[in-house]
């Protein structure tokens, strides 16, 4: 057996089978490239589902982490530390908001947003205790905790994990009429992904986000934008909501906020909304820890330059032009996305998403399938045009173009 085969067999024997990874074992990585235990190089066109927007081992982020590792890594929130205020102030400013609630993972941030919205509904809006409702969209992906999968429409994520948490109303994604009908006097929030990532990079109809923003203002309902995958440069803007000139009441952030170094997530909103919390009502031992703050501060500084947003927009235009040509060949049935983010539906005659992903792996390109026929492309924003073109050439070769 090869070393790859030995390590995969050991992993399958000793870990829960809650993932079905491609049969590659990564040992090192740099920028947009990864090298496996056999010494083979692979172009990363997934970027950790946008957690690696700034590439593997980005020097600025590694240096920031290393410097903080030599000082202090964890205090818990029982004490202040000297990176916390700076992190909160800078992230609030980046978002055009006032307050930050730091957590670790994306799912924790979504859970925190749900709790925030409910408490705001009871304390500020005046909804009767226990009656708060949150409207969400079908085909959503906000995480995998029990509460979050309670409002999922994906059978794989939801089945056999009940009983489910009540308090959610599901409407079709992109349907503003259905959204308007679902919002009642007990609705405290609308929770949406501006672009649905796990569903296959689904972009809503033009005007949808702006319409939701208008509706939520009209009905005194919070608009919560889950920008965990779509935010922080992925779509060519700092936030995907910006493509429609929309500013939500609350951002939910994660993935790229930790620079691919440590898990960092946050809920960012106004003082009126996040000000509903009192000591002891919510928390996290690791949330807002010094190491996380140090890395996230550097991420925010990098985003302030606008360089990564501009790069995503420019290379994204090129990516989508190339994919449109591929769609015209009939090998793929649909292409969606914005910036350096695309969902590609493979025509059935040319294989499943998994089969295409495996063939691309054999040619030195790593992507991941979703929902059977779809593959997603989301390279690190630092990828060169030449490397991106090489990766697309491998996709054309796999599809026989």
C-alpha positions as CSV (number, residue, x, y, z in Angstrom):
1,X,0.0,0.0,0.0
2,X,1.1,3.5,-0.7
3,X,1.4,6.0,2.2
4,X,-1.7,7.7,0.9
5,X,-3.7,4.4,1.1
6,X,-2.3,3.6,4.6
7,X,-3.3,7.0,6.0
8,X,-6.7,7.0,4.4
9,X,-7.4,3.5,5.7
10,X,-6.3,4.6,9.2
11,X,-8.5,7.7,9.1
12,X,-11.5,5.6,8.0
13,X,-11.0,3.1,10.7
14,X,-10.6,5.7,13.5
15,X,-12.9,8.6,12.6
16,X,-16.6,9.0,12.2
17,X,-17.6,8.7,8.5
18,X,-19.4,12.1,8.4
19,X,-17.3,13.2,5.4
20,X,-16.5,11.6,2.1
21,X,-13.3,13.3,1.1
22,X,-11.4,12.8,-2.1
23,X,-8.6,10.2,-1.8
24,X,-5.8,12.7,-1.4
25,X,-3.7,13.3,1.8
26,X,-2.3,16.8,1.9
27,X,1.0,17.4,3.7
28,X,2.0,21.0,2.8
29,X,0.5,24.0,1.1
30,X,1.4,27.4,-0.1
31,X,-0.7,30.1,-1.8
32,X,-3.0,28.3,-4.2
33,X,-1.1,25.0,-4.2
34,X,-1.1,21.9,-2.0
35,X,1.3,19.0,-2.0
36,X,0.4,15.5,-0.8
37,X,2.3,12.9,1.1
38,X,3.6,11.4,-2.1
39,X,5.0,14.7,-3.3
40,X,2.3,15.4,-5.9
41,X,1.2,19.0,-6.3
42,X,-2.5,20.1,-6.6
43,X,-4.1,23.4,-7.5
44,X,-6.6,24.2,-4.8
45,X,-9.8,25.5,-6.4
46,X,-11.9,25.1,-3.2
47,X,-10.0,27.2,-0.7
48,X,-11.5,25.5,2.3
49,X,-15.0,26.6,1.3
50,X,-13.7,30.2,1.4
51,X,-11.8,29.9,4.7
52,X,-8.6,30.3,2.7
53,X,-9.5,33.4,0.7
54,X,-6.0,34.7,1.3
55,X,-4.2,31.5,0.3
56,X,-2.4,28.8,2.3
57,X,0.1,30.1,4.8
58,X,-0.3,33.7,3.8
59,X,2.9,35.3,5.1
60,X,1.2,38.3,6.7
61,X,-1.2,36.1,8.6
62,X,1.4,33.5,9.6
63,X,3.6,36.4,10.9
64,X,0.7,37.8,12.9
65,X,-0.1,34.5,14.4
66,X,3.6,33.7,15.2
67,X,4.0,37.0,16.9
68,X,0.9,36.5,19.0
69,X,1.9,32.9,19.9
70,X,5.0,34.3,21.6
71,X,2.8,36.6,23.8
72,X,-0.5,35.1,24.9
73,X,-3.0,32.8,23.2
74,X,-6.0,32.5,25.6
75,X,-7.3,34.3,28.6
76,X,-11.0,33.4,28.3
77,X,-13.5,36.2,28.5
78,X,-13.1,36.2,32.3
79,X,-10.4,38.9,31.7
80,X,-9.7,41.5,29.1
81,X,-6.7,41.1,26.8
82,X,-4.9,43.7,24.7
83,X,-6.1,42.6,21.2
84,X,-9.8,42.4,21.9
85,X,-10.8,46.0,21.8
86,X,-8.8,46.6,18.5
87,X,-10.4,43.5,16.9
88,X,-14.0,44.6,17.8
89,X,-13.5,48.2,16.8
90,X,-11.9,47.3,13.4
91,X,-14.4,44.7,12.5
92,X,-17.3,46.9,13.5
93,X,-15.9,49.7,11.3
94,X,-15.3,47.3,8.3
95,X,-19.0,46.3,8.5
96,X,-20.3,49.8,9.2
97,X,-21.8,48.6,12.5
98,X,-21.2,49.3,16.2
99,X,-20.8,46.1,18.1
100,X,-19.2,42.6,17.7
101,X,-20.1,39.3,19.3
102,X,-17.1,37.1,18.7
103,X,-17.3,33.3,18.5
104,X,-15.3,30.5,16.8
105,X,-17.1,28.6,14.1
106,X,-19.7,29.7,11.6
107,X,-22.4,27.5,13.2
108,X,-21.7,29.1,16.5
109,X,-22.1,32.5,15.0
110,X,-25.4,31.5,13.3
111,X,-26.7,30.1,16.7
112,X,-25.6,33.4,18.3
113,X,-27.5,35.4,15.6
114,X,-30.6,33.3,16.3
115,X,-30.4,34.0,20.0
116,X,-29.7,37.7,19.4
117,X,-32.7,38.1,17.1
118,X,-35.1,36.3,19.5
119,X,-33.9,38.4,22.5
120,X,-34.2,41.6,20.5
121,X,-37.7,40.5,19.5
122,X,-38.8,40.1,23.1
123,X,-37.0,43.0,24.7
124,X,-37.1,45.6,21.9
125,X,-39.9,44.7,19.4
126,X,-42.2,43.4,22.1
127,X,-43.1,40.0,20.8
128,X,-44.8,37.8,23.4
129,X,-42.5,35.3,25.1
130,X,-42.0,32.1,23.2
131,X,-43.7,33.4,20.0
132,X,-40.7,34.7,18.1
133,X,-40.4,33.4,14.5
134,X,-37.4,33.6,12.1
135,X,-38.0,33.3,8.3
136,X,-35.3,31.4,6.4
137,X,-34.9,30.2,2.8
138,X,-35.2,26.7,1.4
139,X,-31.9,25.0,0.3
140,X,-30.1,27.0,2.9
141,X,-26.9,26.0,4.6
142,X,-26.1,27.8,7.9
143,X,-24.4,24.9,9.7
144,X,-25.0,21.6,11.3
145,X,-26.1,22.1,14.9
146,X,-29.4,20.7,16.0
147,X,-31.2,24.1,15.9
148,X,-29.7,25.0,12.5
149,X,-30.6,21.7,10.8
150,X,-34.1,22.1,12.2
151,X,-34.7,24.7,9.4
152,X,-32.7,22.9,6.7
153,X,-34.5,21.4,3.7
154,X,-31.5,19.1,2.9
155,X,-32.4,15.5,3.9
156,X,-28.8,14.5,4.4
157,X,-28.3,17.3,6.9
158,X,-31.6,16.9,8.6
159,X,-32.9,13.3,8.6
160,X,-32.7,11.2,11.8
161,X,-31.6,14.1,14.0
162,X,-35.0,15.1,15.4
163,X,-36.8,16.3,17.5
164,X,-36.3,19.6,15.8
165,X,-36.2,23.2,17.2
166,X,-39.4,25.2,16.4
167,X,-39.6,28.8,15.6
168,X,-38.7,28.9,11.9
169,X,-40.6,29.5,8.7
170,X,-39.1,28.3,5.4
171,X,-39.9,30.0,2.1
172,X,-38.5,29.5,-1.4
173,X,-35.2,31.2,-2.0
174,X,-35.6,34.2,-4.2
175,X,-39.3,34.4,-3.9
176,X,-40.1,37.9,-2.5
177,X,-43.9,37.3,-2.5
178,X,-43.5,34.2,-0.4
179,X,-41.2,36.1,2.0
180,X,-43.8,38.9,2.3
181,X,-46.6,36.5,3.1
182,X,-44.4,34.7,5.7
183,X,-43.5,37.8,7.8
184,X,-46.0,38.4,10.6
185,X,-46.1,40.5,13.8
186,X,-44.2,37.7,15.5
187,X,-41.4,37.6,13.0
188,X,-38.2,38.9,14.6
189,X,-35.7,38.2,11.7
190,X,-35.1,37.1,8.2
191,X,-32.0,35.0,7.9
192,X,-30.5,34.6,4.4
193,X,-27.3,33.7,2.5
194,X,-26.9,36.5,-0.1
195,X,-25.6,33.7,-2.3
196,X,-26.3,30.1,-1.3
197,X,-23.0,28.3,-1.3
198,X,-23.6,24.7,-0.3
199,X,-26.7,24.6,-2.6
200,X,-24.4,25.1,-5.6
201,X,-23.6,28.9,-5.5
202,X,-27.1,30.0,-6.2
203,X,-27.4,33.7,-6.9
204,X,-30.9,35.2,-6.2
205,X,-32.9,37.2,-8.8
206,X,-31.8,40.8,-9.2
207,X,-33.6,43.0,-6.7
208,X,-34.3,40.2,-4.2
209,X,-32.0,41.3,-1.5
210,X,-33.0,44.9,-1.9
211,X,-36.6,43.8,-1.7
212,X,-36.0,41.8,1.5
213,X,-34.2,44.8,3.0
214,X,-37.2,47.1,2.2
215,X,-39.7,44.5,3.6
216,X,-37.8,44.0,6.9
217,X,-37.5,47.8,7.4
218,X,-41.2,48.2,6.7
219,X,-42.2,45.4,9.2
220,X,-39.6,46.1,11.9
221,X,-37.8,42.8,11.4
222,X,-34.1,42.2,11.5
223,X,-32.3,41.3,8.2
224,X,-29.5,38.9,9.1
225,X,-27.0,38.2,6.2
226,X,-25.1,35.0,6.6
227,X,-21.9,36.0,4.8
228,X,-19.8,33.2,6.2
229,X,-18.9,31.9,2.7
230,X,-19.9,34.8,0.5
231,X,-18.2,37.6,2.5
232,X,-14.7,39.1,2.9
233,X,-13.8,39.4,-0.7
234,X,-15.1,36.2,-2.3
235,X,-17.6,37.8,-4.7
236,X,-15.5,40.9,-5.7
237,X,-16.9,43.0,-2.9
238,X,-16.2,42.9,0.9
239,X,-19.8,41.6,1.3
240,X,-22.0,40.0,-1.3
241,X,-24.9,42.2,-0.1
242,X,-23.1,45.2,-1.6
243,X,-23.9,44.0,-5.1
244,X,-27.4,45.3,-4.5
245,X,-26.4,48.2,-2.3
246,X,-27.9,46.4,0.7
247,X,-26.7,46.9,4.3
248,X,-28.4,44.3,6.6
249,X,-29.1,44.7,10.3
250,X,-26.6,42.0,11.2
251,X,-23.7,40.2,9.5
252,X,-22.8,36.7,10.4
253,X,-19.1,36.1,9.5
254,X,-16.6,33.3,9.8
255,X,-14.3,31.2,7.6
256,X,-12.0,33.8,5.9
257,X,-12.1,35.9,9.0
258,X,-9.6,33.5,10.5
259,X,-7.4,33.6,7.5
260,X,-7.2,29.8,7.2
261,X,-5.1,29.9,10.4
262,X,-7.5,29.6,13.3
263,X,-11.4,29.4,13.6
264,X,-12.8,32.9,14.0
265,X,-16.4,33.9,13.6
266,X,-18.5,36.9,14.7
267,X,-22.0,38.5,14.8
268,X,-21.7,42.2,13.9
269,X,-24.6,44.6,14.4
270,X,-25.8,47.8,16.0
271,X,-25.7,48.7,19.7
272,X,-29.5,48.5,19.8
273,X,-29.4,44.9,18.7
274,X,-26.3,43.4,20.3
275,X,-26.9,45.6,23.4
276,X,-29.7,43.3,24.5
277,X,-27.2,40.9,26.1
278,X,-26.2,41.0,29.7
279,X,-23.3,39.2,31.5
280,X,-23.9,35.5,31.7
281,X,-26.5,35.3,29.0
282,X,-24.2,34.1,26.2
283,X,-20.6,33.3,25.8
284,X,-17.6,31.2,24.6
285,X,-14.4,30.3,26.3
286,X,-12.4,30.6,23.1
287,X,-14.5,33.3,21.3
288,X,-12.4,36.4,20.8
289,X,-9.2,34.8,22.1
290,X,-5.9,36.8,21.6
291,X,-4.6,34.5,18.8
292,X,-7.9,34.7,16.9
293,X,-8.0,38.5,17.3
294,X,-4.4,39.0,16.1
295,X,-5.1,37.0,12.9
296,X,-8.4,38.6,12.3
297,X,-7.0,42.1,12.8
298,X,-4.5,41.4,10.0
299,X,-7.3,40.0,7.8
300,X,-9.3,43.2,8.3
301,X,-6.2,45.3,7.4
302,X,-5.8,43.3,4.2
303,X,-9.4,43.8,3.2
304,X,-9.2,47.5,3.9
305,X,-6.7,47.8,1.0
306,X,-9.4,46.7,-1.4
307,X,-6.7,44.6,-3.2
308,X,-8.4,41.3,-2.7
309,X,-11.9,42.4,-3.6
310,X,-10.5,44.0,-6.8
311,X,-8.6,40.8,-7.6
312,X,-11.7,38.6,-7.1
313,X,-13.8,40.9,-9.3
314,X,-11.2,41.0,-12.1
315,X,-10.4,37.3,-12.1
316,X,-14.0,36.5,-11.5
317,X,-15.0,38.2,-14.7
318,X,-12.4,36.1,-16.6
319,X,-13.6,32.9,-14.8
320,X,-17.2,33.4,-15.7
321,X,-16.4,34.3,-19.3
322,X,-14.5,31.0,-19.6
323,X,-17.2,29.0,-17.9
324,X,-19.9,30.5,-20.2
325,X,-17.9,29.2,-23.2
326,X,-17.8,25.8,-21.5
327,X,-21.6,25.9,-21.0
328,X,-22.1,26.6,-24.7
329,X,-20.5,23.2,-25.5
330,X,-23.3,21.4,-23.7
331,X,-20.9,19.6,-21.3
332,X,-22.3,21.6,-18.5
333,X,-26.0,22.6,-18.1
334,X,-25.7,25.7,-16.0
335,X,-23.1,28.0,-14.5
336,X,-23.8,30.4,-11.6
337,X,-21.8,32.7,-9.3
338,X,-20.1,36.0,-8.6
339,X,-16.5,36.9,-8.4
340,X,-14.1,34.0,-7.8
341,X,-17.0,31.7,-7.0
342,X,-18.9,29.4,-9.3
343,X,-21.3,26.5,-9.2
344,X,-21.1,24.3,-12.3
345,X,-23.8,21.7,-13.1
346,X,-22.3,18.8,-15.1
347,X,-24.4,17.4,-17.9
348,X,-25.4,13.8,-16.9
349,X,-23.7,12.3,-20.0
350,X,-20.3,13.5,-18.7
351,X,-20.4,12.2,-15.2
352,X,-21.5,13.1,-11.7
353,X,-20.0,15.9,-9.7
354,X,-18.0,13.4,-7.7
355,X,-16.7,11.6,-10.8
356,X,-15.6,14.9,-12.4
357,X,-13.9,15.9,-9.1
358,X,-12.0,12.6,-9.0
359,X,-10.9,13.0,-12.6
360,X,-9.7,16.5,-11.9
361,X,-7.8,15.3,-8.9
362,X,-6.0,12.8,-11.1
363,X,-4.9,15.8,-13.3
364,X,-3.7,17.8,-10.3
365,X,-6.8,20.0,-9.5
366,X,-8.9,19.8,-6.3
367,X,-12.5,20.8,-6.3
368,X,-15.5,19.4,-4.5
369,X,-19.0,18.2,-5.6
370,X,-22.3,19.0,-4.0
371,X,-25.8,17.8,-4.6
372,X,-24.9,15.2,-7.2
373,X,-24.3,17.0,-10.4
374,X,-22.6,20.2,-9.2
375,X,-19.0,21.1,-8.7
376,X,-17.9,24.3,-7.0
377,X,-14.9,26.5,-7.9
378,X,-13.7,28.9,-5.3
379,X,-9.9,29.3,-5.5
380,X,-7.9,31.4,-3.1
381,X,-8.1,35.1,-4.1
382,X,-4.3,35.1,-4.5
383,X,-4.4,32.6,-7.4
384,X,-2.6,33.8,-10.5
385,X,-4.5,34.1,-13.8
386,X,-2.0,31.6,-15.3
387,X,-2.8,29.0,-12.6
388,X,-6.5,29.6,-12.9
389,X,-6.4,29.1,-16.7
390,X,-4.4,25.9,-16.2
391,X,-7.0,24.6,-13.8
392,X,-9.8,25.5,-16.3
393,X,-7.9,23.7,-19.0
394,X,-7.9,20.6,-16.9
395,X,-11.7,20.9,-16.5
396,X,-12.1,21.2,-20.2
397,X,-9.9,18.1,-20.8
398,X,-11.9,16.1,-18.3
399,X,-15.1,17.0,-20.1
400,X,-13.6,16.3,-23.5
401,X,-13.7,19.9,-24.8
